[in-house]
Amino acid sequence: QVQLVESGGGLVQPGGSLRLSCAVSGDTIPSQITKMAWYRQAPGKQRELVASIIGGESPNYQDSVKGRFTISRDNARTRVYLQMDTLKPEDTAVYYCNVVRYGYTFWGQGTQVTVSS
């Protein structure tokens, strides 16, 4: 069982920055977690992948956030972060932490990010 708790969301002006954090707990070891990612879902839209880390590969990013967002994690894979810079109104969404452990997908409850003047 894996539990995920996101934090760091809030209201920010266009061009501003936020850093999201996801705390991972449960019966895990680092090698069991094969994927850590951030998704987001805006009202009326499908959930979409924002950024991910799979194994030891370089992070993957949605084209719309490349150069603005950075995903990272600690070595123990107990936390995953999303640094969001140069935020735009279209980044407004609920952001969800995602972890895959031996084929099972786990989600956090989400944290609201609102980009508005």
Buried (B, 14 or more C-beta within 10 A) or exposed (E): EBEBEBEBBEEBEEEEEBBBBBBBEEEBEEEBBBBBBBBBBBEEEEBEEBBBBEEEEEBBBBEEBEEBBBBBBEEEBBBBBBBBBEBEEEBBBBBBBBBBBEEEEBBBEBBEBBBEE
